[in-house]
Amino acid sequence: MRLCDGRYFPIQRHSGASPAQTCSSFCPASATKIYIGNGIDHAVAPDGKRYSELATAFAYRKKIVPGCTCNDRDAAEVRVLSVGSTQAAAKAIAADFEKQTRNQVTFTIRPPFDIDKELAEKTFDAVILSVPAMDNHDEAGDLVPISRVALARVGVGAVVKQGGPVPDVSTPEKLKAAVLAARSLTYTDPATPNTKPSPS
């Protein structure tokens, strides 16, 4: 949590770093403090004090505190590279972030296999990828240490024509049988990025 305006954010602890170190790495330009709990209203710091007792609790919702930033700069453009499958969640979070910080978030949406090319040619402030792809970049040293955070889960589903029989896809074998038995199949082209937040 950022002490100057009470702005709080979730963190994931990484090996080799304490929660306080992880929190500080997310917001290096301002003093931070760790609070733990299922909800912010009941979150408690290691010293036993509740977040709600803090003088600046929820202050960020009411006003912008001059000089209270995580990156030690005024409003700026935040450039995000993302795969299409997570953009609905990412853009919703970005809209809230823009209201709270005055920063502007600009998205570049690309299919998964174009991400490496974009990273090699351009500079981004954040990248949104699947866990395996993020692991590869983490191991290669492309990411700021302990800066990763879980953002969203993406499901994969199948649909059938209205009125048609619903196939049993409860096991890999039954899914394979259903695919082989289908009269026709429609699927997305991985070469075409999902540039819309919802199906048209």
ZAMARGU-4260 file (C-alpha; in steps of 0.2 Angstrom, whole numbers, plus 5000, padded with zeros to 4 digits):
<rodrens>
0) 5000/5000/5000 | 5006/5018/4996 | 5007/5028/5012 | 5005/5045/5004 | 4987/5042/4997
5) 4982/5025/5003 | 4982/5017/4986 | 4983/4998/4988 | 4987/4985/4976 | 4989/4966/4976
10) 5006/4958/4976 | 5013/4940/4974 | 5028/4935/4984 | 5043/4929/4974 | 5057/4918/4980
15) 5071/4928/4987 | 5061/4944/4991 | 5051/4948/5007 | 5033/4955/5005 | 5040/4972/5009
20) 5053/4971/4996 | 5041/4966/4983 | 5029/4980/4988 | 5043/4993/4987 | 5048/4986/4970
25) 5031/4990/4963 | 5031/5007/4969 | 5049/5013/4971 | 5046/5032/4972 | 5035/5032/4987
30) 5035/5024/5004 | 5024/5008/5005 | 5018/4997/5019 | 5011/4979/5019 | 4993/4975/5024
35) 4986/4957/5024 | 4968/4952/5024 | 4954/4945/5013 | 4947/4963/5011 | 4955/4980/5013
40) 4943/4986/5026 | 4949/4972/5038 | 4967/4971/5031 | 4980/4972/5045 | 4999/4977/5045
45) 5012/4968/5053 | 5012/4980/5068 | 4994/4976/5071 | 4986/4992/5064 | 4971/4991/5052
50) 4972/4999/5035 | 4956/5009/5040 | 4965/5017/5054 | 4978/5025/5042 | 4976/5044/5041
55) 4977/5042/5022 | 4965/5027/5020 | 4956/5029/5004 | 4963/5046/5001 | 4967/5042/4983
60) 4948/5040/4979 | 4945/5059/4984 | 4960/5068/4977 | 4976/5067/4969 | 4990/5070/4981
65) 5004/5080/4973 | 5021/5071/4971 | 5012/5054/4977 | 5017/5043/4963 | 5026/5026/4961
70) 5037/5031/4946 | 5042/5049/4952 | 5035/5057/4937 | 5020/5067/4932 | 5005/5060/4921
75) 5012/5050/4907 | 5008/5037/4894 | 5010/5019/4900 | 5013/5007/4885 | 5006/4990/4887
80) 5009/4975/4875 | 4996/4962/4877 | 4989/4946/4869 | 4971/4948/4863 | 4963/4935/4875
85) 4966/4945/4891 | 4962/4963/4884 | 4945/4964/4891 | 4951/4962/4909 | 4966/4973/4906
90) 4957/4987/4898 | 4944/4987/4912 | 4959/4988/4925 | 4967/5001/4914 | 4952/5013/4914
95) 4952/5013/4933 | 4970/5016/4934 | 4969/5031/4922 | 4955/5039/4933 | 4966/5037/4949
100) 4983/5042/4942 | 4980/5053/4927 | 4991/5042/4917 | 4986/5036/4900 | 4987/5018/4895
105) 4990/5014/4877 | 4988/4995/4872 | 4996/4986/4858 | 4987/4970/4854 | 4996/4956/4845
110) 4994/4937/4843 | 5005/4927/4855 | 5018/4923/4841 | 5021/4941/4837 | 5025/4946/4855
115) 5044/4943/4854 | 5045/4953/4838 | 5036/4968/4846 | 5047/4967/4861 | 5063/4966/4851
120) 5058/4982/4841 | 5049/4993/4853 | 5049/4998/4872 | 5034/4994/4883 | 5031/4998/4901
125) 5021/4982/4904 | 5018/4965/4895 | 5003/4953/4897 | 5007/4935/4892 | 5002/4918/4897
130) 5012/4910/4912 | 5023/4899/4901 | 5028/4913/4889 | 5031/4925/4904 | 5042/4911/4912
135) 5053/4911/4896 | 5055/4930/4897 | 5058/4930/4915 | 5072/4917/4913 | 5080/4927/4899
140) 5081/4942/4910 | 5069/4952/4900 | 5058/4957/4915 | 5061/4968/4930 | 5064/4956/4944
145) 5050/4952/4955 | 5038/4963/4945 | 5026/4949/4939 | 5008/4949/4945 | 4993/4937/4941
150) 4980/4947/4931 | 4967/4936/4924 | 4962/4918/4920 | 4957/4914/4902 | 4945/4900/4898
155) 4943/4890/4882 | 4926/4884/4877 | 4916/4875/4864 | 4898/4879/4858 | 4886/4869/4847
160) 4872/4876/4835 | 4856/4879/4844 | 4845/4864/4845 | 4860/4852/4841 | 4866/4838/4853
165) 4878/4843/4866 | 4893/4832/4865 | 4902/4824/4880 | 4919/4832/4882 | 4922/4827/4900
170) 4939/4818/4896 | 4952/4820/4882 | 4946/4804/4874 | 4928/4810/4873 | 4933/4827/4867
175) 4943/4819/4853 | 4928/4807/4848 | 4916/4822/4848 | 4928/4832/4836 | 4930/4817/4824
180) 4911/4814/4824 | 4907/4832/4821 | 4900/4836/4803 | 4909/4853/4803 | 4920/4863/4814
185) 4923/4882/4816 | 4938/4889/4825 | 4948/4905/4826 | 4963/4909/4816 | 4978/4911/4827
190) 4986/4923/4815 | 4972/4935/4818 | 4973/4944/4834 | 4958/4946/4845 | 4956/4965/4844
195) 4938/4965/4851 | 4935/4964/4870 | 4919/4953/4866 | 4913/4942/4852 | 4904/4952/4838
</rodrens>
